[in-house]
Amino acid sequence: GYRSHITEMPLKWVFQQDNDPKHISKQATSWLQTKKIDVMKCPTRSPDLNPIENLWSDLKNSVFDAKPKNAEDLWNEVQSAWAAISVCRCQMLVDSMPNRCKAVIRNNDYTTKYLFSA
């Protein structure tokens, strides 16, 4: 599961998450420290650093365009849209991380062009 993948990450990696209260709770923070997982410090006002935001946007746009009529149509469209996200799109978002970090630093932790691009 989720936790086993984290413990298998190479030591050179840094774990990234946003500042959602459940992510920075004492229990979550303690668990990450116990596992010696280095967590990237993320500005509170900057979702730009998390490429998943771009994928959520892709998903929302696809679902909106499909105009599902009911919960079943919605679920089917979400599954279809998620499956349609290419490995290339994901790799491009991961590769954009150094530039995202630099842009956020240059912009004093405020939103940058990376939130809905890349």
C-alpha distance (Angstrom), angle and dihedral (degrees) to the residues before:
residue distance angle dihedral
G1 . . .
Y2 3.76 . .
R3 3.79 96.7 .
S4 3.80 95.1 48.6
H5 3.82 90.6 54.4
I6 3.79 91.1 52.8
T7 3.78 93.6 53.2
E8 3.80 90.5 50.1
M9 3.81 94.5 56.2
P10 3.80 116.1 116.4
L11 3.80 114.2 -100.9
K12 3.81 91.4 -115.9
W13 3.81 91.0 66.7
V14 3.79 125.1 94.3
F15 3.79 118.9 -149.3
Q16 3.80 114.5 -127.1
Q17 3.79 129.2 -158.7
D18 3.76 136.1 147.5
N19 3.78 125.5 -106.3
D20 3.79 95.7 -96.4
P21 3.83 106.8 150.6
K22 3.82 93.1 -117.9
H23 3.82 89.9 55.0
I24 3.79 94.4 52.0
S25 3.80 98.9 38.6
K26 3.80 117.0 130.5
Q27 3.81 90.2 -108.3
A28 3.81 94.5 50.6
T29 3.80 92.9 43.6
S30 3.79 91.6 48.4
W31 3.82 92.1 49.7
L32 3.82 91.8 51.3
Q33 3.81 91.3 47.8
T34 3.82 91.9 48.0
K35 3.81 89.6 53.1
K36 3.83 89.7 47.2
I37 3.80 91.2 -123.1
D38 3.79 113.2 162.5
V39 3.81 109.2 -135.3
M40 3.78 120.9 -156.8
K41 3.79 112.4 -122.2
C42 3.79 106.7 -119.2
P43 3.80 125.1 -162.8
T44 3.81 112.2 -119.9
R45 3.80 93.9 -128.7
S46 3.79 98.1 47.7
P47 3.80 121.7 84.8
D48 3.83 85.1 160.9
L49 3.78 91.4 91.9
N50 3.78 95.3 64.2
P51 3.83 113.3 74.0
I52 3.81 89.9 -162.4
E53 3.82 86.5 77.0
N54 3.80 88.1 66.4
L55 3.80 90.9 51.1
W56 3.81 91.5 48.5
S57 3.81 87.4 53.1
D58 3.82 91.0 50.4
L59 3.79 89.4 50.1
K60 3.82 94.5 47.3
N61 3.81 91.9 48.9
S62 3.79 92.1 50.2
V63 3.80 92.9 48.4
F64 3.81 91.8 45.6
D65 3.82 91.3 51.0
A66 3.83 91.6 49.2
K67 3.82 91.9 53.8
P68 3.82 96.5 -152.2
K69 3.82 114.3 -145.7
N70 3.81 98.7 -150.7
A71 3.80 143.9 3.2
E72 3.81 92.9 -82.9
D73 3.82 92.3 52.3
L74 3.80 89.1 46.9
W75 3.79 93.0 51.7
N76 3.80 92.1 46.7
E77 3.80 91.6 49.9
V78 3.81 92.7 48.2
Q79 3.81 90.8 51.5
S80 3.79 92.3 46.1
A81 3.81 94.0 46.8
W82 3.82 92.3 47.9
A83 3.81 92.0 49.1
A84 3.82 89.7 50.0
I85 3.81 93.2 60.6
S86 3.77 104.7 108.5
V87 3.77 128.1 -133.4
C88 3.80 85.9 -124.9
R89 3.83 91.0 58.7
C90 3.81 90.8 50.3
Q91 3.81 92.5 46.9
M92 3.80 91.0 49.5
L93 3.82 90.1 53.1
V94 3.81 92.5 48.2
D95 3.80 90.7 47.7
S96 3.81 89.6 53.0
M97 3.83 92.5 63.2
P98 3.83 98.3 95.9
N99 3.81 90.8 50.9
R100 3.81 91.7 44.4
C101 3.80 91.1 53.8
K102 3.80 92.3 48.2
A103 3.83 91.8 48.0
V104 3.80 93.0 50.7
I105 3.81 91.2 48.9
R106 3.82 91.0 48.5
N107 3.81 90.3 48.4
N108 3.83 94.8 50.4
D109 3.83 93.8 -112.1
Y110 3.81 94.1 -54.2
T111 3.81 126.8 126.8
T112 3.78 117.4 -67.8
K113 3.80 135.7 -170.3
Y114 3.81 89.6 -86.6
L115 3.79 96.4 76.9
F116 3.80 94.0 83.8
S117 3.76 103.1 10.7
A118 3.78 138.3 58.0
